[in-house]
Amino acid sequence: MNKALSGLGLAMRAGKLLTGDEIVYKAIRSSEAKLVILAKDASMNTQKKFRDKCGSYKIPLLIGFDRESLGSSIGKPERVVLAVTDQGFAKLIMKHAGIMSEVEYIE
């Protein structure tokens, strides 16, 4: 397993990870989210929604991995969107994600 995904697992165990559309949406609006991770197989509509929201709130958005690897990295079923609420974990994940081929897009 790559380091960005194991960083997600660590964030989950530390209680610094939110999952689910509405919860992540709230975290973006309250600026609680430090990084939003979206599955690359999310629908175009969902991608646009989170791109726009993250863009207007200046929250980094990472699109990559598939819903299966996002889910399994945090010990849950498939996940489409995750929010990291800790700056340290967000930096760690972005650092490792920046050097990987599974990531299509970081904003």
Stockholm file with secondary structure:
# STOCKHOLM 1.0

chainA/1-107         MNKALSGLGLAMRAGKLLTGDEIVYKAIRSSEAKLVILAKDASMNTQKKFRDKCGSYKIPLLIGFDRESLGSSIGKPERVVLAVTDQGFAKLIMKHAGIMSEVEYIE
#=GR chainA/1-107 SS CCHHHHHHHHHHHTTCEEESHHHHHHHHHTTCCSEEEECTTSCHHHHHHHHHHHHHTTCCEEEESCHHHHHHHTTSSCCSEEEECCHHHHHHHHHHHTTCTTEEEEC
#=GC SS_cons         CCHHHHHHHHHHHTTCEEESHHHHHHHHHTTCCSEEEECTTSCHHHHHHHHHHHHHTTCCEEEESCHHHHHHHTTSSCCSEEEECCHHHHHHHHHHHTTCTTEEEEC
//
